[in-house]
Amino acid sequence: MNVKIVTVAKQLPKYSCSTTDVIPMLDTWLDGQDIRFIKKVKKIFEGAAVNRRYSILDPVEVFTATSFEEKNNIYCREAIILGEQVLEKALSKAGWEPQSLDYIITVSCTGIMIPSLDAYLINKMNLRQDIVRLPVTEMGCVAGISGIIYAENFLKSNPGKRAAVIAVEAPTATFQLDDFSMPNMVSAAIFGDGAACCLLSSYEDDQGPAILDEQMYHFYDAEHIMGFKLTNGGLQMILDIGVPDTIAEHFGTIIHPFLQKNNLGIQDINHMIFHPGGKKIVLTVEKLFSEFEKNIDDTKEVLLQYGNMSSATVLYVLERVMDRQPQPGELGLMLSFGPGFSAQRVLLQW
């Protein structure tokens, strides 16, 4: 019995802004900074391979001085709205009733909410009172795949059950107005807000790509290269410039043994479903995959249209692949990286 991914849906916040529109706002925000520094920041934005990003905040609000409490309150309010919208959309796509869900996993790292999002969705959507809940809050960009792995393990042990993985992220609510460090500049240039929902099933009659295998990989002594630091002003981005090189150094160990234990090689994979962490990471992984004549065009397109929406982003890539209705027997490899430092993989077969 294989667990299947039945459908994926996405939901975007109400505000959006093109990179062209953001550039003039940088002049106001960076007023008083060194001219060379301002030019460098603009180049980062212009070269980030992100044409548009969406936000729970009006673009002017993003560059307005507000407290951590004020921004987190907006995060909580909008996360509930986006979570409900995207779960409704996914259930409608699958033709499922809310009461058919046995397991709900909510994923987010860009705000603090207790009770967690899943509690609100149980009430808003009238989910069953005995539904099993799991909020995943501190795994960053990798957590979209983490949620799928946790759901798959639950469903594998419980035939005839259904699960929802809901990722809601608002990196713009973590933007630090008074932080002029390079990690803050880079994160501001590549991140955007968004939500996604993935529905999984261990019912025999439910259709979708089957999960053949899944696995996590944890890098030793690399906690410092990615994450958030909680400051009085909110969640401050930690993003080491060595992340792409770290990924490249471990790439073979991450990919090949995982595929080999399934009697596969990269040449057998039809669809690369890679999380678009940012331009440099994408270029690094693209080069590594191109050696095997594989592309990550869907990843690049998601980055271009939406930016990096942390845990939700890989589900946008998965949706693009699933909407093309791959041929029976084709294989897909999902891959994400995140704080820890961690790499997580899921092997799919249509």
N, C-alpha and C positions, 0 to 999 in steps of 0.2 A: 504494500500500500504506500503510494507516494502522496505527499502533501502537494496541493496545486495552488498556484497564484491565479485567482479567478479574474481579477480586474485591478486596474490602478486608475485613480482619478486625481486631478490637481485642482487647487483653488488659489487664486491670487488676490492679494489685498486691493483695496479701492484706489490707492495712489500709485502712480508710476512716474518715472523721470528718465529721459534719455541722457546718455553721457554728455552730449552736446549741451543740454540744459543745465547739467551739474557744474560745468566748468566755470561759468560766471559766478556761481555761488561760492566757489573756492576763493575768489578774490576777496569777497567780504569776510569769509571765515578766517583766511590767512593774513588779513590786513595787519601790517606791522612786522611780519616775518621777513627774513632775508629773501631778496628777489630770486637768487639762485635756487633757494629751497622751494619757493612757490612754483618756479618753472619745473623743478623736478617732480613735485607732487602732481602738477597738471599732466606731465608725461606719463606718470604712473596710471592716472585715470584714462588717458587717451590710449594707452597701450595695453590695457587690462583685458582686451577681447570681450568686453561687456558693452553691448549697445544700449541696454535698458535694464533697470532694476525696479522692482515693485516694493512698496512699503506700507506698513500700517500707519505711518506718520506722513503728514503732508511734508514735501521736501523742505519747505521753510522751517517747519517744526524740528526737523532733524538737526538743523544748524542753529537752533534756539537753545539758550541755556535753560535747562530744566533739571530738577533733582532726579536721583535714582528712583525715588518713590513715585514721582509723577510718570516717568517713562515706564516703570514696571506696572503701574496701574493700567496704562494704555495697553501694554503687552497682555495682561490678564484678560482685559475686556475683549480685545481683538482676537486673541487665541481661541477663546470660546466660540466667537462668531465664525472664524475660519474653520475650526474643528468641526462644528456642526454642519457647515456648508459642504465641506469636502466629504464627510462621512455620508451625508444624504446623497451626494452625487455618485459616490462609489456604490452604495446600496442600490440606487436606481439603475446604474449601469449593469449590475449583476442580476437585477430582478429579485433581490433579497428583501425580506422584511427585517426591520431593526431587531425584533424579538428572536430572530434566528441566530444572532451572534452569541457565542459561548465565551469568547475571550476578547478583551480589548486592551491593546497596548498603545499608549500615547508617548510620543517622543518629542522632546524639546530641550534645548540647553541655553536659550537666549532670554530667559526670564525666570522668575521664582514664583511658583504658584502652589499653595497648599490650602485646601485640597487640590490635587492635580487635575489636569484637564479631563481625564476620563470620568471623574466623579460628576462633573457638570454635564458631560455628554449622556451619561446614564439617565439623568433627569430630563435633559432637553429632548432626547430622542426616545424616551420611554423604553430603554433597554431593560433586559430581564434583571430582576433583583438578585439572581444567583450568578450573574456574569462574573468571570474572573478578570481582575484588573492588574495591570502592570505598567506603572509610569517609569519611563527611562529618561533620566534627566541630566546625566553628566558624561555622556560619551561623544558629544559634538557631532562632527560631520559623518562619522562612521555609523551613527545610531539608526539610520534608516535600514541598513542591512542587519544591524543587531536585532531590531524589532522583528524582522523576517525570520531570523535564526531562532529567536525565543518562541515566536508563533509556531514555527515548524516543529520544534521540539515538543510543544504542548499538543499539537494536532497529531503528531506521529504516535503519541502515547494514548490518544483519544480519538479513535475512528468515528466518523459521522459527526464531526464538530466543525464550527466555523470561527474565524478570527478576523479582527480588523487591526491593522497597524496604521496609526494616524500620526504623521509628523507635521508639526506646526512650528515654524521658526521665524523670528523677527530680529535679525542681526542689527537692523537700524536702531532698535531700541537699546542696543548696547554701545552705540557710537559715543566716543569720548571727545567732547568739544574742546577740552583743554589739554588734550594729549597730542603733541606734535611729533611723536615717535614714528619711525618707519612702519612698525607693525600696525599702528592705527591708520596710517595713510593707505597701506596696501589693503587692509581689511575693508576700509571704507570704499575703495575702488572696486573690489571684487564681489562684495556681499550684497544680497538683496533678500527680501522677505517672501515667504510662500508656504503653502501647505500641500500635503499629498496624503492619500489614503490607499492602502493596499489591502485587498481582501484575500484571505487564504482559506482553504477547505480541505478536510479529510473525508468528505462525502465521495463515494464512488462516482456518482452521477454529475458532480460539478466538474466543469471543464476549465482547462488552462494549463500553462507550462508546469511540469512537475519539478519539484526540487529533488535533484539526484544526490546532492551533498552540500554541506556547508562547513565552514571552518573559520576560526579566528586565529590571528597571528600577532603575538605581542613582542614588540621590540624591547630589548633590555636597555635600561639606563637612558631612556629618551623621554622622560616625563616633561622635561623642560622645553621641548621644541614646539608644543602647541597646546593651547588651552585658554582659560580665562583666569584672571586674578580679580578677586572681589575687593574693590576699593570703595571709599566713601562716595565716589561718583558713579559707581555701578560696576559692570563686568568689563574689565580691561583686557583687550586681546593680547595673547601671547602667540607670536608667530615667528619662528626662527627661520632665517634665510637658508638654513641647511636642509629644510624639509625635502625639496626635490632630490638632492643628492642622497639623502638617507633612504628615500624610496628606491632610487636607482641601485644603490648598493645591495639592497635586500630583495630586489625584484625577482631574481631567479629562485630564491628560497621561498618566496611567497607564492609564486605561480606554479612552477614545475612539479614539485612533490604533490601538491593538491590535485593537479590534473592527472599525474601519473598513477595515483592510487585509484583513480577511476578509469585507468587504461586509456587515457587521452593525452594529447599534446595540444599546444596552442593552435596548431594547424587544423585541429578538429572543431574549433569553436567558430560558430557562424556569427554571433552577435556579442560585441564587447560592450558591456553596460557599466561604464566607469564613472565614478563620481567626479564632477568637474570642480576640483578644489580651487583652481586658479590657473592663470595662463601658464606659469612656469611649470607647475605640476602636470598640467595637461600636455605641454610640449615634451616634458621628460617621458611621460608614459606613452605618448604617441610615438616617439622615437623608438622606445623599447618594443612596442607592439609592431611597428612598421617592419622591423627585422624579420617578422613572421608573416608579412604581407597582410596585416590586419589593421583596420582603421577604427578610430573612435570619433567619427563624424557626428554621431548623435550627442555625444558628450560636449563637443565644441559648440554645437548649435544651442544646446540648453544653456551653456555659459553665456553665449552671445545674447540670447533672448531674455534671460532672467538673472544672470549672475549666480553666485554660489549661495544657495539657500540652506546651507548646513545640511542637516540630516535628510531633509525633504528632496534634495536635488537629484540623488541617484534614482529616486522613484519617478521623476520627470523623464529621465533617460529611459527607464524601463517602460513607461507608458508609450513613448515614441516607438519602441521596438514592438510592443504588444499590439499597438494599433495597426502595424503593417501586416499582422497575422502571418508570422513565420510558418514555413512548411513543417508538417509533422516530421519529427526526428531531428530537427535542427536544435543546436545547442547554444546556450547563452551563458556568459560568465559575468556575474555582478562583482564589482570590486570597489571598496571604499577605504579611505584612510582617515584616522582621527586621533584625538588626544589619547595619550597613554604611553608611548605611541602605538597605534594599533592598525592592522590591516584585516579586513574581513571579506570573506568570499562566499558566494552562493552559485552553485552550478545548476542550470535549468535545462530542461528538455521539453520541446513542444511535441 
